[in-house]
Amino acid sequence: MGIEPDDDGAVFITGLNHMGFNFGVVGLLTRTTHGQWILRELAHLPGEGTEMSVISPGLYAVWSRSRVIVFNSRQILGLATCRAPTEDPVH
């Protein structure tokens, strides 16, 4: 799971991988000028997101089921298949 600040509020990933369920969601939490909080779903992930990183201000990457998804607070910008990170950088 992860949450990062964004100009519009905060972006976050959440999901579940348990007993046959495996899903993930990217969301955006913003606050209006009247102080109301708005929760919006940005994207469904291939499975539970395992890690989220900031690439640059307003640009994020999330790892999910051997894929990396690059997005901003408006949309998915790219998707690539990759190996899952390991503790051993050589293998």
Secondary structure, 3 states (H helix, E strand, C coil): CEEEEECCEEEEEEEEEECCEEEEEEEEEEECCCCCEEEEEEEEECCCCCEEEEEECCEEEEEECCEEEEECCCCEEEEEECCCCCCCCCC
